[in-house]
Amino acid sequence: MLLEKINSTASPSPFGQLSKEDQLSWLMEEYGDMVVRLAFTYVKQKQLAEDISQEVFISCWLTSPFSAIACNPNALFINFSYNAVQSISVK
């Protein structure tokens, strides 16, 4: 359904037409596996990696404008993932 919304828009950047919740859903569908795998390489625990990925998406969604996320998502998610893992390691 979300991909249908994106594909049905004529604009070159359809993300501005999506609600913030739909933007978050799209990001999680598109980059969720990558973020979990990246977190797993650090913590070596599947459940903890999934928890970290949720923190990454929530932090990214709350602090970054979607235009910045869409511009270079890999670098942004790698940065947020690394910071989330580091904050878990410190505790």
C-alpha positions in Angstrom: 0.0 0.0 0.0 2.8 2.4 0.9 4.7 1.7 -2.3 1.5 2.3 -4.2 1.2 5.8 -2.7 4.9 6.5 -3.6 4.5 5.2 -7.2 1.2 7.0 -7.7 2.7 10.4 -7.1 3.9 12.4 -10.2 6.4 14.4 -8.2 10.1 13.5 -8.4 10.2 13.6 -4.6 7.0 12.0 -3.4 8.1 11.8 0.3 6.9 15.2 1.1 3.4 14.1 0.2 3.5 11.2 2.7 2.5 11.6 6.3 5.3 11.4 8.9 4.1 7.9 9.9 4.2 6.8 6.2 7.7 8.2 5.9 8.8 6.3 8.9 7.2 3.1 7.6 8.9 3.5 4.2 12.3 4.0 5.9 11.8 1.0 8.1 10.8 -1.2 5.1 13.6 0.1 2.9 16.5 0.2 5.4 15.4 -2.0 8.3 17.4 -5.0 7.4 20.5 -3.0 6.8 20.3 -1.3 10.2 19.6 -4.6 12.0 22.6 -6.3 10.3 24.8 -3.4 11.1 23.8 -3.4 14.8 24.2 -7.2 14.9 27.9 -6.9 13.7 28.5 -4.9 16.8 26.5 -6.6 19.5 26.2 -10.2 18.2 22.7 -10.6 19.7 19.7 -10.6 17.4 17.2 -9.3 19.9 19.5 -6.5 21.0 20.3 -5.6 17.3 16.5 -5.3 16.7 16.1 -3.1 19.7 18.9 -0.9 18.5 17.4 -0.6 15.1 14.1 0.6 16.6 16.1 3.2 18.5 17.9 4.2 15.4 14.7 4.8 13.4 13.0 6.6 16.2 16.0 8.9 16.8 16.5 9.5 13.2 12.8 10.3 12.6 12.6 12.6 15.5 15.8 14.6 15.0 16.4 14.6 11.2 14.2 16.3 8.5 13.1 13.7 6.0 14.8 15.6 3.2 18.2 14.9 4.9 17.4 11.3 5.4 16.3 10.8 1.8 19.5 12.6 0.6 22.0 10.2 2.1 20.2 7.5 4.1 23.1 5.0 4.3 25.5 7.4 5.9 22.8 8.7 8.3 21.7 5.3 9.4 25.3 4.1 9.8 26.0 7.1 12.0 22.8 6.7 14.1 23.5 2.9 14.4 27.0 3.5 15.6 25.9 6.0 18.1 23.2 3.8 19.4 25.6 0.9 19.8 28.0 3.1 21.6 25.4 4.3 24.0 24.4 0.7 24.8 28.1 -0.2 25.3 28.6 2.6 27.8 25.7 1.5 30.1 
